[in-house]
Amino acid sequence: MIYITGDMHGDFSRFHDVKKAHIKKGDTLIICGDFGFLWEGSKKEEATLKKIGKLPYQVLFVDGSHENHKLLLSYPETDFAGDRARNLSGSLYLLRRGGIYTIEEKTIFAFGGGVSTDENASRNNEDYLLPSAEEIERASHLLAEHGDKVDFIVTHDAPVRLQRSVDLEDADHLDHLHTFLEEVSKTITFKQWYCGKYHLNRKIPPRYHMLFTDVVKVE
């Protein structure tokens, strides 16, 4: 089974919540950005990554707006589930922006990134927070190759319609990532869309899920 949750911000106790969701050996957990366990590359952080990589289920995540992107991108990229991903340790992977992965016979479009409201975080990562034109173009081409259809979409940020539906202040501060995600929401056929960032646990009918601490099973 595949389970999805929201931002973790380096809080290992969140994996206890995942366990309570009855995740089993061989299952998959996907985190909607702000993984947050890697900041300095210290031995303590590496030990935590190894601990996560040894969990009985695989852990995947898209990058968020509170990450050390430069360190994340220093990990080796490898073939994974029909696309490419960065292996941090064991069964722990960072999914690339615009990747389409096949997991348990389900296709999942992943796209991380997003601007932080924390000025310090944005200043330190300004070159990495928003997708490049090349990343958006590659994602668009890959979606076209899949017939503009996937089973599920996992992002950190949200399309414009989702922000406005829950009356978020950020809806007045849009950038090219929001524009791209909005276009995806209009042109791509999908069953469910999951995102993080806004620290909300809310289902927006018929197909959108804003996640923070909730752990939901993909069906």
C-alpha positions in Angstrom: 0.0 0.0 0.0 1.0 3.6 -0.5 0.6 6.2 2.3 1.1 9.9 2.1 1.7 12.6 4.8 2.6 16.2 5.0 5.6 18.3 6.1 7.8 16.6 8.8 10.4 19.4 9.5 12.8 16.9 10.9 10.5 15.5 13.6 11.3 11.8 13.9 8.2 11.3 16.2 6.1 11.7 13.1 7.1 8.2 12.1 5.3 6.9 15.2 2.1 8.5 13.7 2.9 6.7 10.5 3.1 3.4 12.4 -0.3 4.1 13.9 -1.7 4.2 10.4 -1.0 0.5 10.1 1.7 0.8 7.5 3.3 -2.6 6.9 6.6 -4.0 5.7 7.1 -3.4 2.0 4.6 -0.5 1.9 5.6 3.0 0.7 5.3 6.4 2.5 5.5 9.6 0.5 6.1 13.0 2.2 4.8 16.1 0.6 8.0 18.2 1.1 9.7 19.9 4.1 11.3 16.5 5.0 13.7 18.6 7.0 16.1 15.9 8.4 19.2 17.2 6.5 20.7 20.7 7.2 24.4 20.4 8.1 25.4 17.0 6.9 26.5 16.1 10.4 27.2 12.6 11.7 24.0 12.8 13.8 21.9 13.7 10.7 23.5 10.9 8.7 22.7 8.5 11.5 19.1 9.6 11.4 18.9 9.2 7.6 20.3 5.7 8.0 17.6 5.0 10.6 14.9 6.2 8.2 16.4 4.2 5.3 16.2 1.0 7.4 12.5 1.3 8.2 10.5 -1.7 7.0 8.8 0.5 4.4 10.3 2.8 1.8 10.2 6.5 2.4 10.0 8.9 -0.5 9.7 12.7 -0.5 9.5 15.7 -2.7 11.6 18.7 -1.7 9.9 21.5 0.2 10.5 25.2 0.9 12.4 24.4 4.2 15.2 22.2 3.1 19.0 22.4 2.5 18.6 21.9 -1.2 22.3 22.1 -1.9 23.0 19.2 0.4 20.0 17.2 -0.9 21.2 17.6 -4.4 24.7 16.3 -3.4 23.3 12.7 -3.0 23.7 10.3 -6.0 20.9 10.1 -8.5 19.8 6.6 -9.6 17.2 4.8 -11.6 14.1 4.4 -9.4 10.5 3.2 -10.2 10.7 4.1 -13.8 12.4 7.5 -13.4 15.3 9.0 -11.5 15.6 9.8 -7.7 18.3 10.6 -5.2 19.2 7.9 -2.7 19.9 9.4 0.7 20.2 6.0 2.5 18.8 2.5 2.1 15.1 2.8 1.0 15.0 6.6 1.5 14.7 8.6 -1.7 14.2 12.2 -2.9 11.9 12.3 -5.9 12.9 14.6 -8.6 10.8 17.5 -9.8 8.6 16.4 -12.6 9.3 12.7 -12.2 6.7 10.1 -13.0 7.1 7.0 -10.9 5.3 3.7 -11.1 4.7 2.3 -7.6 2.5 -0.7 -7.0 1.2 -0.3 -10.6 0.1 3.2 -9.9 1.7 6.2 -11.7 2.6 9.2 -9.5 3.7 12.6 -10.8 6.0 14.3 -8.3 6.9 18.0 -8.2 8.6 19.6 -5.2 9.6 23.2 -4.5 7.9 26.3 -3.3 8.7 29.7 -1.9 9.0 30.0 1.9 7.4 32.8 3.9 10.5 32.5 6.1 12.8 35.2 4.6 16.0 33.6 6.0 15.1 30.2 4.5 14.3 31.9 1.1 17.5 33.9 1.1 19.6 30.9 1.8 17.9 28.7 -0.9 16.7 31.3 -3.4 18.4 29.5 -6.3 16.6 26.2 -5.5 13.1 27.0 -4.1 11.4 27.6 -7.5 11.6 25.3 -10.5 13.7 26.2 -13.4 12.3 26.6 -16.9 14.1 23.4 -17.8 12.4 21.5 -15.0 9.0 22.7 -16.0 9.6 21.9 -19.7 10.9 18.4 -18.9 7.8 17.8 -16.6 5.4 19.0 -19.4 7.1 16.7 -22.0 7.0 13.7 -19.7 3.3 14.2 -18.9 2.6 14.5 -22.6 4.5 11.2 -23.1 2.2 9.6 -20.6 -0.9 10.9 -22.5 -1.5 13.7 -20.0 -2.7 11.1 -17.5 -1.4 9.8 -14.2 -3.1 8.2 -11.2 -1.9 10.5 -8.5 -0.1 13.8 -8.1 2.2 14.7 -5.1 3.5 18.2 -4.7 4.7 20.5 -1.9 2.9 23.6 -3.0 -0.6 23.9 -4.4 -2.3 25.0 -7.6 -4.0 28.4 -7.5 -7.6 27.0 -7.3 -6.7 25.0 -4.1 -5.2 28.0 -2.4 -8.2 30.2 -3.2 -10.7 27.5 -2.1 -9.4 27.6 1.4 -8.8 31.3 1.4 -5.0 31.3 1.9 -3.2 34.6 2.1 -0.5 33.1 -0.2 -3.1 33.1 -3.0 -2.3 36.8 -3.5 1.4 36.1 -4.0 1.6 33.8 -7.0 4.7 32.8 -8.9 5.4 30.6 -11.9 5.3 27.4 -9.9 1.7 28.1 -8.9 0.9 28.9 -12.6 2.4 25.7 -13.7 0.6 23.6 -11.0 -2.7 25.3 -12.0 -2.1 24.4 -15.6 -1.4 20.8 -14.6 -4.7 20.8 -12.6 -6.6 21.9 -15.7 -4.9 19.7 -18.4 -3.9 16.5 -16.7 -6.3 13.6 -15.9 -5.7 12.3 -12.3 -7.5 10.6 -9.5 -6.2 12.4 -6.5 -3.8 15.3 -5.7 -1.8 15.6 -2.4 0.2 18.6 -1.2 1.8 19.9 1.9 3.3 23.3 2.8 0.3 24.9 4.4 0.1 22.8 7.6 -3.5 21.9 7.1 -5.3 18.6 7.2 -8.1 19.1 4.8 -9.8 17.3 2.0 -11.1 19.6 -0.8 -13.6 17.6 -2.9 -13.5 16.0 -5.2 -9.8 15.2 -5.6 -7.6 17.4 -3.5 -5.9 16.8 -0.2 -3.9 19.3 1.9 -1.8 17.3 4.4 0.2 18.1 7.5 0.1 15.5 10.3 -2.5 13.2 8.8 -1.4 9.9 7.2 -3.7 8.9 4.4 -3.8 5.7 2.4 -3.9 6.1 -1.4 -6.8 4.3 -2.9 
